[in-house]
Amino acid sequence: MTRRLHWLIVLLAAHLGVAALPAQAQAAADAGVYRVRPSDSLVQFTISKWTVFKEEGRFRDFQGTIHYDPADPAASRVEFQVRVASVDTKAEGRDKTLQDEDFFYAARYPTMSFRSTAVRAAGERTLLVTGELTIRGVTRTITVPVELLGVHQRRDSNALAGFETTFTIDRRQFGVLGLRWSGGELILGNEVTIRLIASAEKIGALARR
């Protein structure tokens, strides 16, 4: 091997090492504990009505914590709680109906919650999050795809991270049976599509296992 070729190989190896460093440093910088910011986040649901159109609603009172580790997705986890009484469908009477015993039964079960039990990578910016979803005191295990929208390090403040997921559940599995006409005709569909967009602020370092 000539001396010139030797130095070319050394320089190339050094360049590759330096090129890999920013990605590793970025992953380390992104890792952390993030708190969901309700003012910039969304918890929305959609359900069919009489099979001819869809109705939408949202919840305005919720909180969540995300432990995010891009270098080790399995170390990530999430907890999320929603206050049932904060349901908003742009119709006060309908909101009260949804809080009644036939639906969410807010007086007895004031919160819905999700707690992850496993996280794994499913692409460069997608995580598959498995966890326990609890509605009306009924807990079911579900797996949902979560997309990382991005991480932004603000100049004079904490970093922000954005996450989004859309998934469908069968409300009957959680005891949310809903209304029928006197003749037994179903008013609302059984499948509910839930969309969650979470803007979260980094509040601390991630505890390594």
N, C-alpha and C positions, 0 to 999 in steps of 0.2 A: 504494500500500500504506500503510495506516495505521501509525502508530508502535506501537500496541498489537499489531497482527498481526505486525509485524516482530520484536518482542521475543518473541512466542510461538514464532515459527519458530526464533529463535536459541536459546531455552531448550530446544525440542524437539530440535534438532540436538545441543546439548550433552548432553542426557539420553541420546540414542542413543549418543553417543560414550563416555560413562561406562558405559553398560550393556554395551557391547561389550568394554570393558576387562577385566572379571573373567574372561570366557571365555578371552581371549588370555593373561591372566596365569596362569590355571589351566593352560592347555596348556603354557606355558613352565615352570611349576612341576612338572608331571607328567613332562616330558621328562627322560630321563636313562638311565644304565646301571644295570640291575637284576640282582642275583644271586639265582638261585633258592634258596629255603630248603627243603631236603628234609624237614625236620621238619613242615612245614605243606603239603607238596605230595604229589601222587599220580601214579604212572605205572602204569596198570592195563591189562590186556588180557583179552579175552573170546573164546572159540572154541567152536564147537559140537562135541559128542561123540556119535557114532552118530546124529546128526541128531535126537535126541530131547531133549537138554538141553544146557546150556552150562556150561563150566568157566571160572573166573576165576583170574587170578593177578596179581601185581604185582612190580615191581622196587623194591628198597629203597635201592639205592646209585646215585645219579645226581647230575649237576650241570649247571647251565646259566647262560647269560648272555643277557640281553635288552637290546638297545639300542632304547628306545621313544621315538618322536617323534610325538605326536598331531597336531602342526601339519603334519608332512610325513611321512606313513606310509612313503613310498618310502625314507626315510632310516633306517627301523627295520631291525633284523636280529636274528637269534637263533642261538645255538649250544647244542646239548644233547648230553650223553653219558650213557650208561647202562651200568653194569657188569653183564654177563650173569650172573655168578656170584651176583648178589643176587636172582635170581628166587625168588619165594615163592608156592607154590600150596597151602600148608598141608599138604603131604605131602612128606616128605623124599625118598622114593624117586622120586617124580615130578619133583621139582626136579632131582635128579641126572640123570634121563633127559633132561630138557630141555637140560642142559648137554652132552650127548653129541654125537657127530658127526652123528647123524641130524637133530638140531635146531639149536641155536645154536652148537655146537662151540666152547665157551668156552675150551678150551685153546689153540686157534689164533686165535680172534677174541674176545678178552675184552670188547670194548666194542661197543655200537651207538651210532650218532651221527646227528644231524641238523644241517645247516647251511643257513640260508636263503640264497637267491640273489635274491629279489624279494619285496617286500611292497606291497600296495595296499589301500586302503580299500574295504569292501563294505557300508557302513552306518555309523551313528553309533558303534557299539561293536563292530564286526566288522572283522577284517582277513583278507585272503586271503594266506597265506604260502606261497610256493613255495620249495622247497629240495631238497637231496640227502639222502636217507635211506639209511644204510649199515647192512646187517645181514649177518653172515657174509662180510664183505669185498665184498659186492655192493652197488652204489650205484644207486639209482633216483631219478628226479625226481618229486616228488609236490607237490600243492597242498592245503593244509588250511585250514579256516576257524578262526580264533582269535577268541574273544570276550573283550573286556576286561570283567572282573568289577567293576573299580573301582580307584581310587587313594586311599589314605588317608595323610594327613600326620600322623604321630604327634607329640605335643606336644614330647617331649624326645628324639626319636630320628629315624632316617631314615624316609622315606616307604616305604609298602608298596604293591605293585600285584598284582592277581590276574588270571590269564589261564586260559582253559580251551579245550580242543579235543578233538573226537572224530572219528576217521576210520577207514577200513577199508582194509586192504592184503591182497593175495594172497600168502601165505607162500611159495608155489612160486617167485615171481619173485625171491626172495632166497635160494633154495637150501635153505629150511627144509622138507624133504620129509616128515618125520615117520614115524609108524608105521602099518603095515597088518598085519592078521592074515595067517597063512600062506596063506589062500585069496585074499588080495588085497583083502579088504574094508577100506575106509577107516575108520579109527577117528576121526580128527579132521577137521573141516571145513577147507577151504582158506582161507576168509576169516577174518581176525583183526581184531577191532575194538579200537582203542587209544584210551584216554581219558587225557588228561593235564590235571591241574589244577596250576598253578604259582603259588605264593606267592613273590613276589620282593621283595627289599629294595634300595632305591636306594643305590648305592655311589659314584656320581660323576656329573659332568655329561656331557651328550651332546656329542660332538665334531661340530660342524657342518661340512658339506662346503663 
